[in-house]
Amino acid sequence: MLVSVVIPTYNRLPILKKCLYALENQLLIDEIHNYEIVIVDDGSTDGTTEWLGENIHSFPHLKLYEQIHGGPALGRNLGVDKSNGDLIVFIDSDLVVDKYFLVNHVNSLLKAWKKFGNRKCFTYGSVINTSNFDNPKSEPLKLQDLSWAYFATGNVAIDKGVLEESGLFDTSFQLYGWEDLELGERLRNMGIKLIKCPKAIGYHWHPALALNQIPDLIRIEKERAKMGLVFYRKHPTWRVKFIIQYTFIHRFLWEFLTFGGLINIKTLRPLLAFLIKNGKPGIAMELLRLPLNLIGVRQIFREASLIGLR
């Protein structure tokens, strides 16, 4: 079996280096005769392609492709098109894995294929969030790392033929969010089964919260709202409404928890600054999620009203 690890990337060179070095250190078994790492650079401006070109000798499994900035859905589709593998593994470019990562995905899939008598399933590995750049793999699994998503491309493996039958990713998702979960809805409708693979661990690095990140976090919430409605218009079900938080239950919840918006970015800022200064950026981030969720929910209802969506 040839395994293709498909990774879109955009302006993440420092953590991408760690991602690639970890992938080059994979143990193989008889069932994996080789693997390739298919990187699709989505128009990075941080020197990603230049650095990869200069250091290509360090990554014998690497294949590099470039595209004009068009989003991860377009990048993943290009990566699949250029891949030669029987099995596609999707990870993000800020994920660092251990040396058993591919083996654990493949062993779980082989067992499931034998059990079901077909390849209509995919494995979903564990994602552990960390802000430890120097040693991301030292982070333990936490309650907030658990995910209820059906198909999230931070750490999944799927037969290439099954993936192509699904139609791949919808490239109308050009802003942040939901393109992988939308594909997951199509896979669910095809009867493709989810196989949990907790031993296939990826350590998802993101920088510890700093106040200068807040404008970008607000932008992301607004983009997620817009893309959430793209998701819902393709799959107008109650399940999708709950996934994207387009219900009055969510609207009431976040209005209630923020006292109608009295707890907001401005009023929280001094407390956030205090927590960050005293080495508690994780607690600061959890508090910040309150107004961020309210911003996202208000935005999705606003966008829905503008297009006459119910």
N, C-alpha and C positions, 0 to 999 in steps of 0.2 A: 504493500500500500504506500502510495505517495501522499503525504499530508501537505496541504497548502495553508499557511497561516497568513491571513489577509488583514492588513492594518492600514487604515487611512490615517494620515497625520496632518496637522496644521499648526505650525509654530510651537512645537513641543520638543525642540532638539535636546535639551539637557536630560529630560526623563526618557526620551526616545532612545538615547544611547544606552541607558540601563536596561530598557526593554529589549533591545536587540542583543546585547551581550548575554542576557539571561536566556534568550531563545537559541543562541548559538551553543548553549551548554546543555542541550537536551540529551537524555539517555534514550537509546533506541532498543526496540525488541524486534523479534523476527518478523512480526506483522507490519512493522514500519521499515521499509527498505530505505526510505529517505524522506526528507521534508524540505520545503522551500518557504522562504519568508517573503511575501509579496507586499512591499510598501508602496502605497499610492500617496504621493505628496500633493496636497490640495492647495497648491499655490502659496506655500510658506514663504515668509519674508525674513526669517531668522537665520538663514544660511543652512537650512536642513539639507537640501540637495547637494550643495557644495561640500559640506562635511562628509556626507555619505560617499560622494564621488572620490574624495581624497582618501577615504579609509575603507574602500570597498574590499580590500584584501583581508580585512579583519572579519568580514562577514561572508563566508563562502556560500551560505544558503540564500543570500539576499538577491532579490530582483526589485529594481526600483523603476517606478513609473511616475509621471507627472501629469497634472491636469490644471487647468485654470480653476481658481477657487469656485467650487460649486457645491460643497457640502459633503458629509460623510456617506450619504446614500449613493451619490454618484461615484465616490471614491471606492466604496465597497463593490459596487457593480463592476467597475473597471478592474479591480483586483481579481474578482471571480472570473471575469472574461480572460484575463491574462494568465490565470493559474493553470497548472497542469495536474493538480492533485485529484485523487478520488474522494478525498475528504477535505472539507473547508473548515478551518478554525478561525473564528473572528475574535480578535481582541482589540482594545483601544491602545493607542500609542503611549499612554501613561500607565500601562500595566506592566508589572515586573513579576515573572513567574519562577517557579523552582524547576529543577532539572527533571522532575517526574511529570511535568505538566502534560505533555503530549501523550505519554504512555498512559496516564490515568484516563484521559478522554478516550483514547482508542480502546483500551480494555473495557471500559463501560459500554461503548458502542458495540463492540464485537459481541459482548454478552447479550445486549438487547436485541441485536440483529438475529442472533441464534434463537432467542426466546420467541420473538415475534414472527420469524420466518420471512422478514422483509427489512428494508432500511427506512421505514417510515417513522423515524424518531430522531431526536437530537439530544445531546448532552448539554447541561447547563452547569458550569463550574461555580466555585465560590469566589466572591470578590470581597476582599478585605480593604477597607479604606484606611489610608495612612497619610500623615503629613511628614513622615520621617524620610527625608530624601537620601540621607547617607546610608541608611539600612532599612529600606521599606519592608523587607521580609521578616523583620523582628516584631512587627505589629500583630497582636493576638486578634482572634475573631471576637467581634462585639455584637451585642444585640442589634444595634442599628445597622450592622452590615447585612442582616438578613433581607432577602428580596423576595417579593411575591410576583415578580414579573414572569410572564410566560416565555418570552424570547427576548433576551437583551444581549446585544452584541459586544458587551464588555468581556464575555467569556463563554462562548458557545462553540459546539462542533456539530456539523451536519453533513450528510452525504451530498456531494455536489449535484448529482442528478435530481434528488429531492428538492434541493434549493432552486435549481433552474426551473423545475416544474412549477414552483410557487410563483414565478415571475420576478424574483429578486426584489430589490428595494425600489420603492416609489420615489423617483427623483423630484417630485413636486415638493418634497420635504427639504427645502433649501435652507431653512433657519434651524434653530436649535430644537431638537427633541422629537421623539415619537416615531421616527422612521423604522426603528427596529421592532417596536411593539406593534406597529401596523402590520409589518410582515408576519409577526407572531399570530395575529388574528387570522391571516390567510392560511398559515400553517395549521392552526387549530381547526379551521374549517375543512382542511384537507384530511383531518384525522391523524396528523403527525403528533406523536407522543413526546412529552417532556420527560427526560430521564435526568434526575438530579445526580450530579457528579461532584460531591463536596471535596474529594481529594485533589481535583484539578483546581489549584488555588492560584488566584492572581491578586497581587497587591496593588491596589489602585491609588497612585500617589496624586495628591493635590496639595498646594501650599496651604499652610496654616492661615486662618483668616487674618486679614489686615484691613484696616478701614478703607484703604484705596481700592479694594476689590468690590466694594459695595455697588458702585454704578454698573459694573459689569454683571453682577449678580441680578440686579434689577432688570437689565437688558435681557438676560437669559430667561427670566420669568415671563416677560412680555412676549418673547419669541416662542416660548413653550405654549403660551396661550393661543397664539395664532396657529401654530402647527397642530395643537390639540384639536382645533376645529376642523382642520384638514383631515385628521384622523377620524373624527366623529362623522364627518360627511361621507366618508368611505364606508364606515361601519356604524350606522346609527342605532346602536344598541345601548341598553342600560349599563351593561358591563363597561363599555368604552366611556360612557358618561362618567362613571365612577372613577375610572382610571385617570381621566384628564381633569377630574374635579369639577365637572360642569353639572352640578346638581345644587339645589337649594339647601341640601344638608351641608355640603361643603361651604356654601356661601354663609350660612348661619354659623357654622363652626368657627370659621376664621374671623368673622365679624365679632362673635362672642368672645373668643380668646384674646382679641386685641382691643376689646371694649369699643367696637365700632371704629377702629383705626386710631384710637388715642395712643395705643402702643404702636409706634411707627419708627421708621428709620431715624428720624430726627430726635424723638424722645428717648430712644434706646442708645443713641450714639455715645453719651458719656459713660454709660454702664459697659457698653461694648469695649470702649477704649480702656477702661479700668481693668476688665477681665483680660484683654489681650496683653496689656502692660504687665500683668501679674501672672503671665504664663498659663492662662486658661482660654486659649482661642477656641477650643472645642465647645466649651460651654457657651461662649459668645456666639458661635455659629448656630447652636441649637436655639438660642433666644432669637437670633436674627431670622430664623425660619418662620417665626410667627408673622411678622409684617411681610416677608417675602411671599408666603402663601396667600396672604390677603391680596397683595398686588396681583399675583397670578390669577386668582379667582375673579377678582373684579375685572381684570383685563379680558378674561375669556367671556364673561357675560357682556362686556362692552362690545367686543368684536362680534359676538353672536347677534346682538341687537342691530349692529350696523348692516349685517348681511341678511337680516330677517330670519335667523335660524332659531328654532325652538328645540 
